[in-house]
Amino acid sequence: MRWGGDGRRSRRGASAAAGWLAGIIATSLLLGGCGLLGKPKPLVADAPQTMSINSPVFTNGVIPAQFTCYGAHVSPPIYWSAAPPGTKSLALVVDDAATPISPRIYWFVFDISPATTDLQLGSLPPHARVADNSAGNASYQAPCPRGKPHNYRFTVYALNTSFGNLLPPSPRLLQALTTIAPHVTARGTLTARALPGPRSR
């Protein structure tokens, strides 16, 4: 869907984005695996889908085994279009919205320079930081589907600020989501599927 002159479409897109972010916050796992987090206050994120994302290593929408728990557990290269004017930083979230306790966050990178248009294989650009994922680790958690293929989302967010001292070097997941969500101005999402490994079938 194209975004632009149709204000109603833009409002619907922003509302959907706000609901998705609020859903992440309301249902995120308690870091350390002890249960569920309490309900935070509602957040607003005006985030029309205006950015495009791709990965040169995803063939026909499939995440190679190298980037899953059946391979090297390394993060894949991700590319995206230029951020909108006024963007101060970017964030990348990899998640799975179809888990029993949904969604599950596998990777959360923030304070990416607005001039950056990619993350390379297994690395981060200068000054980018990583928040805890749903497992409570500040790292890339490789997707690990069992029994059948499963979809995962790679979403890049354009933000109207950078976070510096507002967040510690490796913040907890809820803290990072709550701090960043109100500053989202645009986004783009790539959905790709991972295949189960031989030992999971």
Residue pairs with C-beta under 8 A, 6 or more apart in sequence:
1 9
1 13
1 49
3 9
3 10
3 13
3 48
3 49
3 50
4 10
10 48
13 47
13 48
13 49
14 45
14 46
14 47
14 48
17 45
17 46
17 47
17 48
17 49
17 184
17 187
18 43
18 44
18 45
18 46
18 47
21 43
21 45
21 47
21 177
21 181
21 184
22 42
22 43
22 181
23 102
23 103
24 95
24 103
24 105
24 177
25 37
25 40
25 43
25 174
25 177
25 178
25 181
26 39
26 40
27 36
27 101
27 102
27 103
28 36
28 37
28 103
28 105
28 134
28 173
28 174
28 177
29 36
29 37
29 101
29 104
29 134
29 135
29 173
30 36
30 37
31 132
31 134
31 136
31 172
31 173
31 174
32 136
33 135
33 136
36 101
37 174
40 174
40 178
43 178
43 181
43 182
44 182
45 181
45 182
45 184
46 184
46 185
47 157
47 184
47 185
47 186
47 187
48 186
48 187
49 186
49 187
49 188
49 189
50 84
50 186
50 187
50 188
51 80
51 81
51 83
51 84
51 156
51 158
51 186
51 187
51 188
52 80
52 81
52 188
53 78
53 79
53 80
53 81
53 154
53 155
53 156
53 188
53 189
53 190
54 78
54 79
54 80
54 190
55 76
55 77
55 78
55 79
55 154
55 190
55 192
56 77
56 79
57 64
57 66
57 67
57 76
57 77
57 121
58 64
58 76
58 190
58 192
61 191
61 192
61 193
62 149
62 192
62 193
62 194
62 195
63 76
63 143
63 152
63 192
63 193
63 194
63 195
64 71
64 76
65 71
65 195
65 197
66 72
66 74
66 76
67 74
67 75
67 76
67 142
67 143
67 194
68 142
68 143
68 144
68 145
68 194
68 195
68 197
69 142
69 143
69 144
69 197
70 144
70 196
70 197
70 198
70 199
70 200
71 142
73 140
73 142
74 121
74 122
74 140
74 142
75 107
75 119
75 121
75 122
75 123
75 140
76 121
77 118
77 119
77 120
77 121
78 92
78 118
78 119
78 154
78 156
78 190
79 117
79 118
80 117
80 118
80 156
80 188
81 117
81 188
82 117
83 90
83 114
83 158
83 186
84 158
84 185
84 186
86 160
86 185
87 114
87 158
87 159
87 160
87 185
87 186
88 114
88 159
88 160
88 161
88 162
89 110
89 111
89 112
89 113
89 114
89 159
89 161
89 162
89 163
90 110
90 112
90 113
90 114
90 116
90 156
90 157
90 158
90 159
91 108
91 109
91 110
91 111
91 112
91 156
91 157
91 159
91 180
92 107
92 108
92 109
92 110
92 112
92 119
92 154
92 155
92 156
92 157
93 105
93 107
93 108
93 109
93 153
93 154
93 155
93 157
94 105
94 106
94 107
94 108
94 140
94 143
94 152
94 153
94 154
94 155
95 103
95 104
95 105
95 106
95 152
95 153
95 155
96 102
96 103
96 104
96 106
96 143
96 150
96 151
96 152
96 153
97 103
97 153
98 150
98 151
104 134
105 133
105 134
105 173
106 133
106 134
106 140
106 141
106 142
106 143
106 152
107 130
107 133
107 139
107 140
107 141
108 130
108 131
108 132
108 133
108 173
108 176
108 177
109 119
109 124
109 128
109 129
109 130
109 131
110 128
110 129
110 130
110 131
110 159
110 163
110 167
110 176
110 180
111 127
111 128
111 129
111 162
111 163
111 164
112 119
112 125
112 128
113 125
113 126
113 127
113 128
114 158
116 125
116 128
119 125
124 130
129 167
129 169
129 170
130 138
130 139
130 170
131 138
131 167
131 170
131 171
131 172
131 173
131 175
131 176
132 138
132 170
132 171
132 172
132 173
132 176
133 139
133 140
133 141
133 173
134 141
134 173
135 141
136 173
138 170
143 150
143 152
143 194
144 194
144 200
145 194
145 195
145 196
145 200
146 196
146 200
147 196
147 200
147 201
148 196
149 193
149 194
149 195
149 196
150 193
150 194
150 196
151 191
151 192
151 193
152 191
152 192
152 193
152 194
153 189
153 190
153 191
154 189
154 190
154 191
154 192
155 187
155 188
155 189
155 190
156 187
156 188
156 189
157 180
157 184
157 186
157 187
158 184
158 185
158 186
158 187
159 180
159 183
159 184
159 185
160 183
160 185
161 183
163 179
163 180
166 179
167 175
167 176
167 179
171 179
